[in-house]
């Protein structure tokens, strides 16, 4: 199972990311042609998200914990740990932001 994940699973995930990025570019171009004013908002939103991800990456820790210092985790390098930590931190922050905006917008709609 481990060989499947490392040989195929990671490559499939990367191809899905490439396809998603390609679709984002295609739909952005189509949106920019149909509605140029909203294209600026899309660029601004993508820029804010990219800035957030860069900040999370540079603030992530690259230390390898005691659990991962055994021989079975010898392939873990500080750069891999930095990517993993950044991914987990970004996911948790975005999840909390989504839940908070959901609750706040429900309260706003109820009061409105």
C-alpha positions as CSV (number, residue, x, y, z in Angstrom):
1,X,0.0,0.0,0.0
2,X,2.9,2.4,0.8
3,X,4.4,1.9,-2.6
4,X,1.0,2.7,-4.3
5,X,0.7,6.0,-2.3
6,X,4.2,7.1,-3.1
7,X,4.3,5.9,-6.7
8,X,0.8,6.7,-7.9
9,X,-1.2,8.6,-5.2
10,X,1.1,11.6,-5.1
11,X,1.3,11.8,-8.9
12,X,-2.5,11.6,-9.2
13,X,-2.9,14.3,-6.5
14,X,-0.4,16.5,-8.4
15,X,-2.3,16.1,-11.7
16,X,-5.5,17.0,-10.0
17,X,-3.9,20.2,-8.7
18,X,-2.6,21.0,-12.2
19,X,-6.1,20.4,-13.6
20,X,-7.6,22.6,-11.0
21,X,-5.1,25.4,-11.7
22,X,-5.8,25.1,-15.4
23,X,-9.5,25.3,-14.8
24,X,-9.1,28.4,-12.6
25,X,-7.1,30.1,-15.3
26,X,-9.6,29.2,-18.1
27,X,-12.6,30.3,-16.0
28,X,-10.8,33.5,-15.0
29,X,-10.2,34.4,-18.6
30,X,-13.8,33.6,-19.6
31,X,-15.0,35.7,-16.6
32,X,-12.7,38.6,-17.6
33,X,-14.1,38.6,-21.1
34,X,-17.7,38.6,-19.9
35,X,-17.4,40.9,-16.9
36,X,-14.1,42.9,-16.7
37,X,-15.0,44.6,-13.4
38,X,-15.4,41.4,-11.5
39,X,-12.1,40.2,-12.9
40,X,-10.3,42.7,-10.7
41,X,-12.1,41.3,-7.7
42,X,-11.0,37.8,-8.7
43,X,-7.3,38.9,-9.1
44,X,-7.5,40.6,-5.7
45,X,-9.0,37.6,-4.0
46,X,-6.4,35.2,-5.5
47,X,-3.6,37.6,-4.5
48,X,-4.9,37.8,-0.9
49,X,-5.1,34.0,-0.8
50,X,-1.6,33.7,-2.2
51,X,-0.3,36.2,0.3
52,X,-1.9,34.2,3.1
53,X,-0.4,31.0,2.0
54,X,3.1,32.6,1.7
55,X,2.8,34.0,5.2
56,X,1.7,30.6,6.6
57,X,4.6,28.9,4.8
58,X,7.2,31.3,6.2
59,X,5.8,31.1,9.7
60,X,5.6,27.3,9.7
61,X,8.0,25.3,11.8
62,X,10.4,22.9,10.1
63,X,11.4,21.0,13.3
64,X,11.0,17.2,13.2
65,X,9.3,15.9,16.4
66,X,10.6,13.0,18.4
67,X,7.9,10.7,17.0
68,X,9.2,11.2,13.5
69,X,12.9,10.7,14.3
70,X,12.8,6.9,14.1
71,X,14.2,4.9,11.2
72,X,10.8,4.3,9.6
73,X,10.4,8.1,9.1
74,X,14.0,8.6,7.8
75,X,12.7,10.2,4.6
76,X,11.2,13.2,6.4
77,X,13.4,16.3,5.9
78,X,12.9,19.7,7.5
79,X,11.5,21.1,4.2
80,X,8.9,18.3,4.0
81,X,7.9,19.1,7.6
82,X,7.7,22.8,6.8
83,X,5.3,22.0,3.9
84,X,3.2,19.7,6.1
85,X,3.0,22.1,8.9
86,X,2.1,25.0,6.6
87,X,-0.6,22.9,5.0
88,X,-2.1,21.9,8.3
89,X,-2.0,25.4,9.7
90,X,-3.6,26.9,6.6
91,X,-6.3,24.2,6.5
92,X,-7.2,24.8,10.2
93,X,-7.2,28.6,9.8
94,X,-9.3,28.5,6.7
95,X,-11.7,26.0,8.3
96,X,-12.1,28.3,11.4
97,X,-12.6,31.3,9.1
98,X,-15.3,29.5,7.1
99,X,-17.2,28.4,10.2
100,X,-17.0,31.8,11.8
101,X,-18.2,33.5,8.6
102,X,-21.0,30.9,8.3
103,X,-22.2,31.6,11.9
104,X,-21.8,35.4,11.6
105,X,-23.7,35.5,8.3
106,X,-26.5,33.4,9.7
107,X,-26.8,35.8,12.7
108,X,-26.7,38.7,10.3
109,X,-29.5,37.2,8.2
110,X,-31.5,36.4,11.3
111,X,-31.2,40.0,12.6
112,X,-31.8,41.5,9.2
